[in-house]
């Protein structure tokens, strides 16, 4: 198994109350979090797993996050890999991010980012 050197993040329902975060790691792992910015001021893990749909190394991946009602779905390269339920957040903004751990330099490209209302 590859070590987690960094990850891409998709964010939905970002507000002063918190957000949902879908992280996909270069190693083939992923997780889905709820960040509670009101009570706990901390991350709550909703799911952690691994998927063979993640292309590791220098390969290109396409990620989707769907936040509809209380259903949160992570898609990777056209494969729906995980759906979880959460009633914590109802609305907010979207975004994306990239993080690396102890690896420098990091080179990443984003071909695009699209947001739509289901």
C-alpha positions, -999 to 999 in steps of 0.1 A, spaced: 0 0 0 12 35 -8 17 61 19 -7 91 21 15 119 7 -14 143 1 -50 146 -8 -76 165 -28 -106 179 -10 -141 187 -22 -162 209 1 -200 213 2 -224 233 24 -196 255 37 -210 281 61 -203 297 95 -218 265 110 -193 241 93 -190 221 62 -188 186 46 -154 175 33 -146 147 9 -109 138 9 -93 116 -17 -57 105 -10 -30 96 -35 -27 62 -18 -61 50 -28 -78 59 5 -106 84 10 -127 99 39 -158 120 44 -160 144 73 -184 169 88 -167 199 104 -187 213 132 -178 249 137 -205 256 163 -204 231 192 -174 207 189 -152 230 166 -137 198 153 -140 172 125 -164 142 128 -155 113 106 -186 101 87 -167 74 67 -132 62 58 -123 37 32 -103 28 1 -112 24 -35 -96 8 -66 -113 35 -86 -86 59 -74 -57 61 -100 -25 64 -79 8 81 -88 8 107 -116 -25 95 -131 -55 118 -136 -86 114 -115 -120 130 -116 -139 134 -83 -175 143 -77 -193 152 -44 -231 153 -44 -248 169 -14 -285 164 -19 -309 165 11 -293 145 39 -274 123 14 -237 128 7 -221 109 -22 -185 106 -33 -178 96 -69 -143 88 -83 -137 84 -120 -173 77 -127 -178 52 -99 -200 60 -70 -178 48 -41 -197 58 -10 -230 74 2 -235 85 37 -263 103 55 -260 134 77 -286 159 89 -262 185 103 -260 211 75 -287 222 50 -270 248 28 -238 266 21 -211 272 -5 -188 248 -23 -151 246 -29 -120 224 -34 -85 222 -20 -52 203 -21 -29 193 8 4 177 10 20 163 41 59 162 43 66 161 6 81 191 -12 78 202 -39 43 192 -48 31 197 -83 -6 194 -90 -29 205 -119 -66 212 -118 -83 210 -152 -115 225 -140 -140 228 -112 -177 229 -117 -206 233 -93 -243 227 -100 -276 225 -82 -291 190 -84 
